Amino acid sequence: MWYIREHKKTLYTSLLTSGKLQSYLADVEEQAQDLFDRLTKQRTERDGITEKLKADNQIQWVRQKNICKMQAEKMVEHELIFN
């Protein structure tokens, strides 16, 4: 919400005065979570992060999963949140 309030003041004011701010934020949150989940799954599959890797080398599996999640988070921020 702080981003909209600080950087998109007209949108924030319009949503606030119309009573639609909370539903807008909930919608953006749902879209962000869906995009994050989809990107994380795609990157996990692309990079071959499998259950076999998890069984063979848990540290490497966690490291690679975290990298995928961080990359997906940055994409969501760029594409949806700060756009």
C-alpha positions as CSV (number, residue, x, y, z in Angstrom):
1,M,0.0,0.0,0.0
2,W,2.9,2.4,0.7
3,Y,4.0,2.2,-2.9
4,I,0.6,3.2,-4.2
5,R,0.3,5.9,-1.6
6,E,3.7,7.4,-2.4
7,H,4.1,6.8,-6.1
8,K,0.5,6.6,-7.5
9,K,-1.2,9.2,-5.5
10,T,-4.1,9.7,-7.9
11,L,-4.9,6.0,-8.0
12,Y,-4.6,5.7,-4.2
13,T,-6.9,8.7,-3.6
14,S,-9.4,7.4,-6.0
15,L,-9.5,3.9,-4.5
16,L,-9.6,5.2,-1.0
17,T,-12.5,7.6,-1.6
18,S,-14.5,5.1,-3.6
19,G,-14.0,2.4,-0.8
20,K,-12.3,0.0,-3.2
21,L,-8.8,0.2,-1.8
22,Q,-9.0,-3.0,0.2
23,S,-10.5,-5.1,-2.7
24,Y,-7.8,-3.6,-5.0
25,L,-5.0,-4.6,-2.7
26,A,-6.5,-8.1,-2.2
27,D,-6.7,-8.5,-6.0
28,V,-3.1,-7.5,-6.5
29,E,-2.0,-9.8,-3.7
30,E,-3.8,-12.7,-5.3
31,Q,-2.3,-11.9,-8.7
32,A,1.1,-11.6,-7.2
33,Q,0.8,-14.9,-5.4
34,D,-0.4,-16.7,-8.5
35,L,2.4,-15.2,-10.6
36,F,5.0,-16.1,-7.9
37,D,3.8,-19.7,-7.8
38,R,3.8,-20.1,-11.5
39,L,7.2,-18.5,-12.0
40,T,8.7,-20.6,-9.2
41,K,7.3,-23.8,-10.7
42,Q,8.6,-22.9,-14.1
43,R,12.1,-22.1,-12.9
44,T,12.2,-25.2,-10.7
45,E,11.3,-27.4,-13.7
46,R,13.7,-25.5,-16.0
47,D,16.6,-25.8,-13.7
48,G,16.0,-29.5,-12.9
49,I,15.4,-29.0,-9.2
50,T,13.8,-32.4,-8.6
51,E,12.9,-34.7,-5.7
52,K,15.9,-36.8,-6.6
53,L,18.2,-33.8,-6.1
54,K,16.5,-33.2,-2.7
55,A,17.2,-36.8,-1.7
56,D,20.8,-36.8,-3.0
57,N,21.9,-33.3,-1.9
58,Q,19.5,-31.4,0.3
59,I,21.7,-28.4,0.7
60,Q,22.0,-27.9,-3.0
61,W,18.3,-28.4,-3.4
62,V,17.5,-25.7,-0.8
63,R,20.0,-23.4,-2.3
64,Q,18.6,-23.8,-5.8
65,K,15.0,-23.5,-4.6
66,N,15.8,-20.3,-2.8
67,I,17.4,-18.8,-5.9
68,C,14.3,-19.7,-7.9
69,K,12.1,-18.0,-5.3
70,M,14.2,-14.9,-5.2
71,Q,14.2,-14.6,-9.0
72,A,10.4,-15.1,-9.0
73,E,9.9,-12.5,-6.3
74,K,11.9,-9.9,-8.3
75,M,9.9,-10.7,-11.4
76,V,6.6,-10.2,-9.5
77,E,7.8,-6.9,-8.1
78,H,8.9,-5.7,-11.5
79,E,5.9,-6.9,-13.5
80,L,3.0,-6.4,-11.0
81,I,3.9,-4.4,-8.0
82,F,6.1,-1.6,-9.1
83,N,4.7,-1.3,-12.6
